Amino acid sequence: MSCSRRQFITRLGALAAVSGAAGQVVARTLEINGVRYGMIHDESLCIGCTACMEACREVNLVPEGVSRLTIVRSEPIGEFPDVKYRFFRKSCQHCDNAPCVDVCPTGASFRDAASGIVDVNPDLCVGCQYCIAACPYQVRFIHPQNKTADKCDFCRKTNLQQGKLPACVSACPTNALTFGNLDDPDSQISRMLRQKNTYRFKIALGTRPKVYRVPFKYGEISQ
């Protein structure tokens, strides 16, 4: 989608008041709803099969050449024949304090009031790529067909809307992924966070990510 400078400025003027008001409404609704979806990736169970990547691509119709989710394999740890690998999930962290939302000039990047999920409204996105530059996790991209920003949305518009778990969670053969409401103390994810040692990536930045990780037990964890 192409957008001239004049069109861009015009859209900014029209959306400025609406975006400001919407931000206030979202903040209040999140507090009332008490729903903040999050995920745990258990690195001690992940085998790097990439079934999650394929399921995400199929369910969300992600084109070839880009990906909402990537499993990154580490360098070999140990010596042959006892060699191990750490598998790291690279995807949107659905931050409570999301830089991508703060820098978006049109309100296209937003935090969903009903779920706390960070998402993109393609009808408002002008492809300026400010959100891509602001994301410290480097997980956003421009959709090659829509020409708008795209990323993992926890299957908000697909599986979640149908009452299902995110595609990656359902496809994982080792149950390395746990998804649920962080604000519900009785949810599976909340119970798991109380029982297991976890960490969050780049938490020192103050983004408050909602993707937690059970650390791989061999070698160091780089954050």
N, C-alpha and C positions, 0 to 999 in steps of 0.2 A: 504494500500500500504506500503510495507516494503522498507527500504532504509538503506544500510550499511553506515558506516562512510566514507569509501572510495568513494562510489557513491555520497554521499552528498557533499563531498569536491570537487569532479570532477564537479558536476553540478554548484557549486558556482563559480568555476573558469570560466566555460563556459558562465555563465550568468552575471557576474559582469559588464562587459563593456556594455552589452545590457541594463541591468537594469538602470545603471546610465544615459545612453542616453535617455532611455524611460521616466525617471522621468523629465528630462528637457523639453522634447516634450510635456508631459502632462500639465506641468505648463503653457507653452505658449498657448496651445490650449484652456485651461479652460478660460484664460483671454480673448481670442479672441471670443470664442463662446458665452460667457455671459449666459450660462445655468448652473444653480446649483439647482437641484431638492431638495426640502425639504418637510417637513410634519408638520402639526399642529395636536396635539391630544387635543381635548377639554374635559378636565376632568369633567367639569360641565354638559356635555351631555352624557358621557360614562356611560352605565348601567351595564357593566361587563358581557354582554351576551356571550362573546367569539366567536361571529360569525366571527370576523376578524381572529382569530386563526385558525378556521376550514377552512376558505377560503384560507388562506395562505398555509396551509398543503395540500389542494387539488390541487391548481393551481401549486404549486412548488414541488409537490411530496416529501414532507418532511416525512421521516419515523417516525413511532411511537417511543417514547422514547426520542426524541429531538424536539426542537421547535425553529423556527426563531423569533417567536413573543409570548410573554406571557403577559397576563393581570393580574396584581397583586392587590389583594383586601386588603385594609387596615383593621385594627382593627375597631370594631364598634365605631362610633362617635355619641355621644348623649346618651340619655336614652330611654328605651322602653316607649311608642310605637314610639317615634320620633327618630329612629335610622337611621343613614346614613353611607354609605361607600364611600371611595375614591378609584377609579380604576386607576392604574398607568400602562402605556404602557412600557414594557421592551423589547427593540429591538435595533438593530444597529442604532447609531446616525448619521452615514454618515458624520463624522467630516471632516472639511476642513483641520484641523491639526491632522491627524489620527495617533496615536501611533502604531497601528497595521501595517500600511503601512511602517512606519519608521524602525520597527524592523525585517521585513520579509527579510530573507537572500537570497531568490531566486527571488523576484519580483512578487511572486504569489498574494500577497495582494497589491492592487493598487487602484488608484482613476481614474475612467473612464473619459477620456478626453471630451466625448460628453455630459456628464450629471452631472459630479461631484459626482456620486454615488461611494461609496467605495465597492469594490467587490473582489472576489477571483478567480484566474485562477487555476482550479483543475489540469491542466496539468503541472503546475509549482510547486504546493504545495507538500512538502515532509512530511507533518504531524509533523513538529517539535514542534508545539504548542507555538512558541514564540508570535504569534499574540494574542493567547488566554490569555497568561499571561500578555501581555501589555495592553489589552483593559480594561480601568477603569470602563466600564459599564457591564462587564461580560456577554456578549451576543453572544460570539462565541463558537462553539463546533466542535468536529470532527464528520463528517458524518459517521454513523456506517457502511455504505456500501462502500462508496468511500474512506474512511480513509483519507479524506482531510478536511481542515478547511471550515466551512460553517456558514452562517448567513443570515439575511435579506438583500436583494439587491434591495428593492423597486420593485420587480418583473421585473427587468431589462431585463432578458432573456425570460420572459413569457409574461405577460400582456402588459408591456411597448412596447415591440417589436411588438405587435399587435395593437398598438395605443390605448390601454385601460389604465384605471387607475389601480394602484396596487390593488390586490385582496382584501386586508383588507379595503381599502377605499370604493370599490364598495359594499362590504357586510355589512357595518355598517348601522344598521337600524335607528340610531338617528343622522346621519351625524356628528358624533364626529370627523371625520378625514377629513382633507383638504390637498391636494397634489398639488404641482405645482412648477414653476420656480421662485426661490427667486430673481433672477436677472432681472425679468420682473416686472416693477412697476405696470403694469396693470393686472397682474395675480391675481387670487382669493386669493392665499395664501399671496401675498404681500399686497393686500388691507386689508385682515383680520389682518395681523400683525400691520398695522397702526391703526386699529380700536379697537383692544382688548389688554388687558394686558396679556403678556405671560412671561414665564420663560423657561430656558434651564437647563437641569440636569448637575450638576457638571461643570458648565461653568468656575469656578475659575481655573480649570486645564489647561485652554488655548487650549482645543481641538476644539473649535468652532463648536459645534454640529449643525446639520441642522434639528433636530427634536425639534420643539417648543411645549409648553404646555400652554393651558389656565388653570389656577389653579382652583382646586376644592375650592369652596367658604366657606366650613366649616372646621374648625380646621386649623392646621399648615401645611405648605408645607416643607417637609424635603428635602434638596438638598445635 
